């Protein structure tokens, strides 16, 4: 499949290490939370800013809980 991004559009993919991260109460970060974070990233944000927003939100959610899995996030943005 081919994906043609229009100017200003982007693509974000991540491993389950993001959505399946747990906090100290054993609640899961979840895909819905990831989507909510992405909805609130300003439209003009760079790919790096998008990745940073997800990692900052995950770290805040985990609040020092042990990481059980690695997390990979890839963001592409067409200028």
TORSESE-702156 format. One record per residue: residue number from 1; residue in three letters; x, y, z of N, C-alpha, C in turn. Coordinates in Angstrom, 1 decimal, m for minus. Layout:
+-----+-----+--------+--------+--------+--------+--------+--------+--------+--------+--------+
|   n | res |   n.xx |   n.yy |   n.zz |  ca.xx |  ca.yy |  ca.zz |   c.xx |   c.yy |   c.zz |
+-----+-----+--------+--------+--------+--------+--------+--------+--------+--------+--------+
| NUM | ala |      X |      Y |      Z |      X |      Y |      Z |      X |      Y |      Z |
...
+-----+-----+--------+--------+--------+--------+--------+--------+--------+--------+--------+
This chain:
+-----+-----+--------+--------+--------+--------+--------+--------+--------+--------+--------+
|   n | res |   n.xx |   n.yy |   n.zz |  ca.xx |  ca.yy |  ca.zz |   c.xx |   c.yy |   c.zz |
+-----+-----+--------+--------+--------+--------+--------+--------+--------+--------+--------+
|   1 | unk |    0.8 |   m1.2 |    0.0 |    0.0 |    0.0 |    0.0 |    0.9 |    1.2 |    0.0 |
|   2 | unk |    0.4 |    2.3 |   m0.6 |    1.1 |    3.5 |   m0.7 |    0.3 |    4.6 |    0.1 |
|   3 | unk |    1.1 |    5.4 |    0.8 |    0.4 |    6.4 |    1.6 |    1.0 |    7.8 |    1.0 |
|   4 | unk |    0.1 |    8.6 |    0.5 |    0.5 |    9.9 |    0.0 |    0.0 |   10.9 |    1.0 |
|   5 | unk |    1.0 |   11.5 |    1.7 |    0.6 |   12.6 |    2.7 |    0.6 |   13.9 |    2.0 |
|   6 | unk |   m0.4 |   14.7 |    2.3 |   m0.6 |   16.0 |    1.8 |    0.2 |   17.0 |    2.7 |
|   7 | unk |    0.6 |   18.1 |    2.2 |    1.4 |   19.1 |    3.1 |    0.6 |   19.3 |    4.4 |
|   8 | unk |    1.4 |   19.2 |    5.5 |    0.9 |   19.3 |    6.8 |    0.3 |   18.1 |    7.5 |
|   9 | unk |    0.1 |   17.0 |    6.7 |   m0.4 |   15.8 |    7.2 |    0.8 |   14.9 |    7.8 |
|  10 | unk |    0.5 |   14.0 |    8.6 |    1.5 |   13.2 |    9.2 |    1.0 |   11.8 |    9.5 |
|  11 | unk |    1.9 |   10.9 |    9.9 |    1.6 |    9.6 |   10.3 |    2.4 |    9.3 |   11.6 |
|  12 | unk |    1.7 |    8.6 |   12.5 |    2.3 |    8.2 |   13.8 |    2.1 |    6.8 |   14.0 |
|  13 | unk |    3.1 |    6.0 |   14.2 |    3.0 |    4.6 |   14.6 |    3.8 |    4.3 |   15.8 |
|  14 | unk |    3.4 |    3.4 |   16.6 |    4.1 |    3.1 |   17.9 |    3.9 |    1.6 |   18.2 |
|  15 | unk |    4.8 |    1.2 |   19.1 |    4.8 |   m0.2 |   19.5 |    3.8 |   m0.3 |   20.8 |
|  16 | unk |    3.5 |   m1.5 |   21.1 |    2.6 |   m1.7 |   22.3 |    3.3 |   m1.3 |   23.6 |
|  17 | unk |    4.5 |   m1.0 |   23.6 |    5.2 |   m0.5 |   24.8 |    4.6 |    0.9 |   25.2 |
|  18 | unk |    4.0 |    1.6 |   24.3 |    3.4 |    2.9 |   24.6 |    2.0 |    2.6 |   25.2 |
|  19 | unk |    1.1 |    2.0 |   24.4 |   m0.2 |    1.8 |   24.8 |   m0.4 |    0.8 |   26.0 |
|  20 | unk |    0.5 |   m0.1 |   26.2 |    0.4 |   m1.1 |   27.2 |    1.3 |   m0.8 |   28.5 |
|  21 | unk |    1.7 |    0.5 |   28.6 |    2.4 |    0.9 |   29.8 |    1.5 |    1.0 |   30.9 |
|  22 | unk |    1.9 |    0.7 |   32.2 |    1.1 |    0.7 |   33.3 |    1.6 |    1.7 |   34.3 |
|  23 | unk |    0.6 |    2.3 |   35.1 |    1.0 |    3.2 |   36.2 |    1.1 |    2.3 |   37.5 |
|  24 | unk |    1.3 |    3.0 |   38.6 |    1.5 |    2.2 |   39.9 |    0.3 |    1.5 |   40.3 |
|  25 | unk |   m0.9 |    1.9 |   39.8 |   m2.1 |    1.2 |   40.2 |   m2.5 |    0.1 |   39.2 |
|  26 | unk |   m1.6 |   m0.2 |   38.3 |   m1.8 |   m1.2 |   37.2 |   m2.8 |   m0.8 |   36.2 |
|  27 | unk |   m3.1 |    0.5 |   36.0 |   m3.9 |    0.9 |   35.0 |   m3.1 |    1.1 |   33.7 |
|  28 | unk |   m3.7 |    0.8 |   32.6 |   m3.0 |    0.8 |   31.3 |   m3.1 |    2.2 |   30.6 |
|  29 | unk |   m2.0 |    2.6 |   30.0 |   m2.0 |    3.9 |   29.3 |   m3.1 |    3.9 |   28.2 |
|  30 | unk |   m3.1 |    2.9 |   27.4 |   m4.2 |    2.6 |   26.4 |   m4.1 |    3.4 |   25.1 |
|  31 | unk |   m4.7 |    2.9 |   24.1 |   m4.7 |    3.6 |   22.8 |   m5.6 |    4.8 |   22.8 |
|  32 | unk |   m6.7 |    4.8 |   23.6 |   m7.5 |    6.0 |   23.7 |   m6.8 |    7.2 |   24.2 |
|  33 | unk |   m5.9 |    7.0 |   25.2 |   m5.1 |    8.0 |   25.8 |   m4.1 |    8.6 |   24.8 |
|  34 | unk |   m3.5 |    7.7 |   24.1 |   m2.5 |    8.1 |   23.0 |   m3.2 |    8.9 |   22.0 |
|  35 | unk |   m4.4 |    8.5 |   21.6 |   m5.2 |    9.3 |   20.6 |   m5.6 |   10.7 |   21.1 |
|  36 | unk |   m5.9 |   10.8 |   22.4 |   m6.3 |   12.0 |   23.0 |   m5.1 |   13.0 |   23.1 |
|  37 | unk |   m3.9 |   12.4 |   23.4 |   m2.7 |   13.2 |   23.4 |   m2.4 |   13.8 |   22.0 |
|  38 | unk |   m2.6 |   12.9 |   20.9 |   m2.3 |   13.4 |   19.6 |   m3.3 |   14.4 |   19.1 |
|  39 | unk |   m4.6 |   14.3 |   19.6 |   m5.6 |   15.3 |   19.3 |   m5.2 |   16.7 |   19.8 |
|  40 | unk |   m4.5 |   16.8 |   20.9 |   m4.1 |   18.1 |   21.5 |   m2.8 |   18.6 |   21.2 |
|  41 | unk |   m2.1 |   17.9 |   20.3 |   m0.8 |   18.4 |   19.8 |   m1.1 |   19.5 |   18.8 |
|  42 | unk |   m0.5 |   20.7 |   18.9 |   m0.8 |   21.8 |   18.0 |   m0.5 |   21.4 |   16.5 |
|  43 | unk |   m1.4 |   21.9 |   15.7 |   m1.3 |   21.5 |   14.2 |    0.0 |   21.8 |   13.6 |
|  44 | unk |    0.7 |   22.8 |   14.0 |    2.0 |   23.1 |   13.3 |    3.2 |   22.4 |   14.0 |
|  45 | unk |    3.0 |   21.4 |   14.8 |    4.0 |   20.7 |   15.5 |    4.9 |   19.9 |   14.6 |
|  46 | unk |    6.2 |   19.8 |   14.9 |    7.1 |   18.9 |   14.1 |    6.9 |   17.5 |   14.5 |
|  47 | unk |    7.4 |   16.6 |   13.7 |    7.4 |   15.1 |   14.1 |    8.0 |   14.9 |   15.4 |
|  48 | unk |    9.2 |   15.6 |   15.7 |    9.8 |   15.4 |   17.0 |    8.9 |   15.9 |   18.1 |
|  49 | unk |    8.2 |   17.0 |   18.0 |    7.3 |   17.5 |   19.0 |    6.2 |   16.5 |   19.3 |
|  50 | unk |    5.7 |   15.9 |   18.2 |    4.7 |   14.9 |   18.4 |    5.2 |   13.7 |   19.2 |
|  51 | unk |    6.4 |   13.2 |   18.8 |    7.0 |   12.1 |   19.6 |    7.2 |   12.5 |   21.0 |
|  52 | unk |    7.7 |   13.7 |   21.2 |    8.0 |   14.2 |   22.6 |    6.7 |   14.2 |   23.4 |
|  53 | unk |    5.6 |   14.7 |   22.8 |    4.3 |   14.8 |   23.5 |    3.9 |   13.4 |   24.0 |
|  54 | unk |    4.0 |   12.4 |   23.2 |    3.6 |   11.0 |   23.6 |    4.5 |   10.5 |   24.7 |
|  55 | unk |    5.8 |   10.7 |   24.6 |    6.7 |   10.2 |   25.7 |    6.6 |   11.0 |   27.0 |
|  56 | unk |    6.4 |   12.3 |   26.9 |    6.1 |   13.1 |   28.1 |    4.9 |   12.6 |   28.8 |
|  57 | unk |    3.8 |   12.4 |   28.0 |    2.5 |   11.9 |   28.6 |    2.7 |   10.5 |   29.2 |
|  58 | unk |    3.4 |    9.7 |   28.6 |    3.6 |    8.3 |   29.1 |    4.4 |    8.4 |   30.4 |
|  59 | unk |    5.4 |    9.1 |   30.4 |    6.2 |    9.3 |   31.7 |    5.4 |    9.8 |   32.8 |
|  60 | unk |    4.6 |   10.8 |   32.5 |    3.8 |   11.4 |   33.6 |    2.7 |   10.4 |   34.1 |
|  61 | unk |    2.2 |    9.7 |   33.1 |    1.2 |    8.6 |   33.5 |    1.8 |    7.6 |   34.4 |
|  62 | unk |    3.0 |    7.1 |   34.0 |    3.7 |    6.0 |   34.7 |    4.2 |    6.5 |   36.1 |
|  63 | unk |    4.5 |    7.8 |   36.2 |    4.9 |    8.4 |   37.5 |    5.9 |    7.5 |   38.3 |
|  64 | unk |    6.9 |    7.0 |   37.7 |    7.9 |    6.2 |   38.4 |    7.7 |    4.7 |   38.4 |
|  65 | unk |    6.6 |    4.3 |   37.9 |    6.3 |    2.8 |   37.8 |    7.3 |    2.2 |   36.9 |
|  66 | unk |    7.6 |    0.9 |   37.2 |    8.6 |    0.2 |   36.4 |    8.1 |    0.0 |   35.0 |
|  67 | unk |    9.1 |    0.1 |   34.1 |    8.8 |   m0.1 |   32.6 |    8.9 |   m1.5 |   32.4 |
|  68 | unk |    7.8 |   m2.1 |   31.8 |    7.8 |   m3.6 |   31.5 |    8.2 |   m3.9 |   30.1 |
|  69 | unk |    8.2 |   m2.9 |   29.2 |    8.5 |   m3.1 |   27.8 |    9.2 |   m1.9 |   27.2 |
|  70 | unk |    9.9 |   m2.0 |   26.1 |   10.4 |   m0.9 |   25.4 |    9.3 |   m0.2 |   24.6 |
|  71 | unk |    9.6 |    1.1 |   24.3 |    8.6 |    1.9 |   23.6 |    9.3 |    2.5 |   22.4 |
|  72 | unk |    8.7 |    2.3 |   21.2 |    9.2 |    3.0 |   20.0 |    8.0 |    3.8 |   19.4 |
|  73 | unk |    8.3 |    5.0 |   19.0 |    7.3 |    5.9 |   18.4 |    8.0 |    6.5 |   17.1 |
|  74 | unk |    7.3 |    6.4 |   16.0 |    7.8 |    7.0 |   14.8 |    6.7 |    7.9 |   14.3 |
|  75 | unk |    7.1 |    9.2 |   14.0 |    6.2 |   10.2 |   13.5 |    6.8 |   10.7 |   12.2 |
|  76 | unk |    6.0 |   10.8 |   11.2 |    6.4 |   11.4 |    9.9 |    5.5 |   12.5 |    9.6 |
|  77 | unk |    6.0 |   13.6 |    9.1 |    5.2 |   14.8 |    8.8 |    5.7 |   15.4 |    7.5 |
|  78 | unk |    4.8 |   15.6 |    6.7 |    5.1 |   16.3 |    5.4 |    5.0 |   17.8 |    5.6 |
|  79 | unk |    6.1 |   18.5 |    5.2 |    6.1 |   19.9 |    5.4 |    5.4 |   20.7 |    4.3 |
+-----+-----+--------+--------+--------+--------+--------+--------+--------+--------+--------+
